Amino acid sequence: MTGVDLDADPNDPSNGMGIIPRSIATIFNKANALKEERGGAWTYSIKGSFIELYNEDLIDLLSMDDGVGGRREVQIREDKHGHIIWDGLREITVKSTNEVMSLIKQGSSIRRTNETDMNAQSSRSHAIFSLTLTQRKYSGSGAPPRS
């Protein structure tokens, strides 16, 4: 899904990257094009998170505990309105494809892996990398605010 080389340029179509880096590059390219097309009337922000499910534990792959180097556990909760909340999950604001790929590389490096008969570095867990895009549209009268 990510391809072989996580350091390759995702905007280069001949680099052998997988669908994940290409999708991330497309998201940023489209969002930047919309922002440029609509000027200050439309803005966006993107945050990334990376979680590992291992032996019924949810672990934040982008957050380390204070000074001891352990991984922070995440709790799934429901608020009074029925919305699901990932308590303890760190979301990091990203501004480019390369920043997202850096987060994926960082989280992947601490995932639990082990050797199997078929693969020298097989995953021992499930992982979910999420991007959250928040967009804001200015609909007031007069000039849009500067950001």
N, C-alpha and C positions, 0 to 999 in steps of 0.2 A: 504493500500500500504506500510506503514512503519511498521506495526505491533503494538503491544501494548506497548512494553518497548523500548524506544529509547536509553536507556543506556545499553542494552544487547550487548554482543559481536557478531557482524555480521558474524564472521568467524565460530561460533558454529552452526552447522546445526540443533541442537535440541532446540534452544532458542525461537522459535515462531516468529522470525522476519519476516517482510514482504518482498516483492520483491525488494523494493528500497534499503534497506541495503544490501541484498544479491547481488544485481547487482553491487553496489559500491564496495563491497569486491572482487567480481570477476574482476572488472576493475583493482583494485590495484594489485591483485595477478597475473594477466596476464601481466601487465606492468612491475612489478618487475621481473617476470620470464624472460621476453624478455630482460630486461636490464642486468640481470645476464648472460643470454645465449650469448648475443652479446658484452658483456664487455663495453668498453668505446666508441664503435662505434655507440651506440644508447642511447639517453637519452630522458626523457620526463618530462613534468610538467603538473599539473592539477590545474585548478582554478574553484571555485564554486561561483555561484550567486543565489540569491533568490528574486523573484519579486512577488508582489501582485497586482491583478487587482481588484479595488473596486470602484464602481460608476464611471466608465470611467477614473479613475486615476490609474497610474502605480506608485507603491511605492516600494522602495528598502528595503527589510526586513533585510538586513545585514549592513545597514548604518544609523547612527543617525546624525541629524543635529548638528552643533557645540554647545554643551553645553545645549541646550534647551530641548533635549529629543524628538524632533519631527522627523518624518520620511521624508526622502528625496524623492522627486518626480523624476520620470524618464521620459524622453522624447524619443519618437521614431523619428529618423531622417534618411534621406537618403543622402549619400555623392554623389559627382559628378559622380562617377562610378556606381551608382545604388545599392551600398551595404547598408544594413540596419544597423544603429548604435543605440545602447541603450545609450543615453546621460545621464550621472549621475548614471549609474549602477556600483556598486562596485563589483569587482571580487577579491576573496580572494584565495591565493595560499594554497593548502592543500597537505599534504604529507602522509595521512593515512585515512583509513576508519573511524576511530574514530573522526578525525578532521572534516570530511564531516558530520558525524552524529551530531556533536556538532553544526555545522552551521545550519543544518535542525532544530534541537531543538531550537536554538536561534531564528531563523526566525519564526518558528511555534508559539513560545510563544507570539509574538506580532501581529499575524494575528487577524483580526477582527472576533470575534465569538459571538454568542448569543444563547440563549435557544430557542428550538422549541418544538412542541408537541411530536415529535419523538426522539429528541436528546437533551441532556443537554448542549452540547457545539457544535453547528452546525456552519460551516463556513459561513461567509457572503461575501466571496470573492473567487476569483480563484487565485491559486498560481502556479508559475513555478520555479522549482529548476533546475539549469543547471550546468553541469560539462563540462569544456572545456579542452580536452587533447591535448597538443601540443607535437609532437615528433620531434626529431632532429636526423638525421643520418649523421655520419661522413663518407665522401667519399674521403678524400684526401689521399695522399701517406704518408707513414711513420706511426708512432704511433699516435693513436687518442689523442686529448687533454684531460688532466685530468680535472674533474669537481669537 
